[in-house]
């Protein structure tokens, strides 16, 4: 995602429905103010930070990061949040959400780096992190014991190359991993080293055994499609956001869904919308009910919405450099952040938007997490 400052625009609807921006409230502000949203970002001097804010964009704290951040995850039943460095990352920072205090910093072990995402076990004792053993090219899941100062206690295979996003199903023992299939090495930064042999997959893994339960791949004609991000909805429904590594003029589906042990089903957008997505999706989220999926395409400056029950394109919204997206709690709205420091609260069903400008010197990064309420 580019962090350049850009103009912030809106439009919505498959038939180019214009909307106007106006405040609206489906919850009282007192209820909304209790929920925190978390995101990494940068200022105009390329200093990186991590912030907690409410739905209006009011910051609770801002913590400086050593390098650019990426995803984050809240430890259940605590006020701790793990902030993951952008790939090829070397640190995970654990922060107290109640005051922004840095609690501990995890460093990647020799020969490995982090891919920018992780997820906690339901009891909060284990943190599962996507990692790369870069000399062998093997994708790994590092397992860290939170009760032992986040010590690395085990490692299992990701059963693929370039594991990126990772989620845990409600059973507490099934990890779902987006293996992007792209080989990288710290010596060459983010250069893709194996496009001729790219092997992406959606992988289900049992923990703690590391057993491969099953794996889903796309058709051979989509060999250059990288499955990068995923979201888990009610009933274990999975939605996928992908990035195409082939020619720019190819027009291919970038959003998919997967249920149970079934195949990946690809969803298509109208041609004009598909072109605007620019072969790149950055973040993905179900709404609170799990019937709508929001997907950001920051390079194309567009957010697309998809109906999960009907398995179809629903609508779109132009948000230049918009990437972070998260469902608002207890409504059907989405919160969206962009590289201009703005935060948009948007209802696809009502085509209503309320946006807030935080700071001209704030540039929000790729991911936005709804962390919920603080524990007193």
Secondary structure in CASP SS format (residue, H / E / C, confidence):
PFRMAT SS
TARGET T0000
AUTHOR 0000-0000-0000
METHOD secondary structure of the structure
MODEL  1
X C 1.00
X C 1.00
X C 1.00
X C 1.00
X C 1.00
X C 1.00
X C 1.00
X C 1.00
X C 1.00
X C 1.00
X C 1.00
X E 1.00
X C 1.00
X C 1.00
X C 1.00
X C 1.00
X E 1.00
X C 1.00
X C 1.00
X C 1.00
X E 1.00
X C 1.00
X C 1.00
X C 1.00
X C 1.00
X C 1.00
X C 1.00
X C 1.00
X H 1.00
X H 1.00
X H 1.00
X H 1.00
X C 1.00
X C 1.00
X C 1.00
X E 1.00
X E 1.00
X E 1.00
X E 1.00
X E 1.00
X E 1.00
X E 1.00
X C 1.00
X C 1.00
X C 1.00
X C 1.00
X C 1.00
X E 1.00
X E 1.00
X E 1.00
X E 1.00
X E 1.00
X E 1.00
X C 1.00
X C 1.00
X C 1.00
X C 1.00
X C 1.00
X E 1.00
X E 1.00
X E 1.00
X E 1.00
X E 1.00
X E 1.00
X C 1.00
X C 1.00
X C 1.00
X C 1.00
X E 1.00
X E 1.00
X E 1.00
X E 1.00
X E 1.00
X E 1.00
X C 1.00
X C 1.00
X C 1.00
X C 1.00
X C 1.00
X E 1.00
X E 1.00
X E 1.00
X E 1.00
X E 1.00
X E 1.00
X C 1.00
X C 1.00
X C 1.00
X E 1.00
X C 1.00
X E 1.00
X E 1.00
X E 1.00
X E 1.00
X E 1.00
X E 1.00
X C 1.00
X C 1.00
X C 1.00
X C 1.00
X E 1.00
X E 1.00
X E 1.00
X E 1.00
X E 1.00
X E 1.00
X E 1.00
X C 1.00
X C 1.00
X C 1.00
X C 1.00
X E 1.00
X E 1.00
X E 1.00
X E 1.00
X E 1.00
X E 1.00
X E 1.00
X E 1.00
X E 1.00
X C 1.00
X C 1.00
X C 1.00
X C 1.00
X C 1.00
X E 1.00
X E 1.00
X E 1.00
X E 1.00
X E 1.00
X E 1.00
X E 1.00
X E 1.00
X C 1.00
X C 1.00
X C 1.00
X C 1.00
X E 1.00
X E 1.00
X E 1.00
X E 1.00
X E 1.00
X E 1.00
X E 1.00
X E 1.00
X H 1.00
X H 1.00
X H 1.00
X C 1.00
X C 1.00
X E 1.00
X E 1.00
X E 1.00
X E 1.00
X E 1.00
X E 1.00
X E 1.00
X C 1.00
X C 1.00
X C 1.00
X C 1.00
X C 1.00
X E 1.00
X E 1.00
X E 1.00
X E 1.00
X E 1.00
X E 1.00
X C 1.00
X C 1.00
X C 1.00
X C 1.00
X C 1.00
X E 1.00
X E 1.00
X E 1.00
X E 1.00
X E 1.00
X E 1.00
X C 1.00
X C 1.00
X C 1.00
X C 1.00
X C 1.00
X C 1.00
X H 1.00
X H 1.00
X H 1.00
X C 1.00
X C 1.00
X C 1.00
X C 1.00
X C 1.00
X C 1.00
X H 1.00
X H 1.00
X H 1.00
X C 1.00
X C 1.00
X C 1.00
X E 1.00
X E 1.00
X E 1.00
X E 1.00
X E 1.00
X E 1.00
X C 1.00
X C 1.00
X C 1.00
X C 1.00
X C 1.00
X E 1.00
X E 1.00
X E 1.00
X E 1.00
X E 1.00
X C 1.00
X C 1.00
X C 1.00
X H 1.00
X H 1.00
X H 1.00
X C 1.00
X C 1.00
X E 1.00
X E 1.00
X E 1.00
X E 1.00
X E 1.00
X E 1.00
X E 1.00
X E 1.00
X C 1.00
X H 1.00
X H 1.00
X H 1.00
X C 1.00
X E 1.00
X E 1.00
X E 1.00
X E 1.00
X E 1.00
X E 1.00
X E 1.00
X C 1.00
X C 1.00
X C 1.00
X C 1.00
X C 1.00
X C 1.00
X C 1.00
X C 1.00
X C 1.00
X C 1.00
X E 1.00
X E 1.00
X E 1.00
X E 1.00
X C 1.00
X C 1.00
X C 1.00
X C 1.00
X C 1.00
X C 1.00
X E 1.00
X E 1.00
X E 1.00
X C 1.00
X C 1.00
X C 1.00
X H 1.00
X H 1.00
X H 1.00
X H 1.00
X H 1.00
X H 1.00
X C 1.00
X C 1.00
X C 1.00
X E 1.00
X C 1.00
X C 1.00
X E 1.00
X E 1.00
X E 1.00
X E 1.00
X C 1.00
X C 1.00
X C 1.00
X C 1.00
X C 1.00
X E 1.00
X E 1.00
X E 1.00
X E 1.00
X E 1.00
X E 1.00
X C 1.00
X C 1.00
X C 1.00
X C 1.00
X E 1.00
X E 1.00
X E 1.00
X E 1.00
X E 1.00
X E 1.00
X C 1.00
X C 1.00
X C 1.00
X C 1.00
X E 1.00
X E 1.00
X E 1.00
X E 1.00
X E 1.00
X E 1.00
X E 1.00
X C 1.00
X C 1.00
X C 1.00
X E 1.00
X E 1.00
X E 1.00
X E 1.00
X E 1.00
X E 1.00
X C 1.00
X C 1.00
X C 1.00
X C 1.00
X C 1.00
X C 1.00
X E 1.00
X E 1.00
X E 1.00
X E 1.00
X E 1.00
X C 1.00
X C 1.00
X C 1.00
X E 1.00
X E 1.00
X E 1.00
X E 1.00
X E 1.00
X E 1.00
X C 1.00
X C 1.00
X C 1.00
X C 1.00
X E 1.00
X E 1.00
X E 1.00
X E 1.00
X E 1.00
X E 1.00
X C 1.00
X C 1.00
X C 1.00
X C 1.00
X C 1.00
X E 1.00
X E 1.00
X E 1.00
X E 1.00
X E 1.00
X E 1.00
X E 1.00
X E 1.00
X E 1.00
X E 1.00
X C 1.00
X C 1.00
X C 1.00
X C 1.00
END
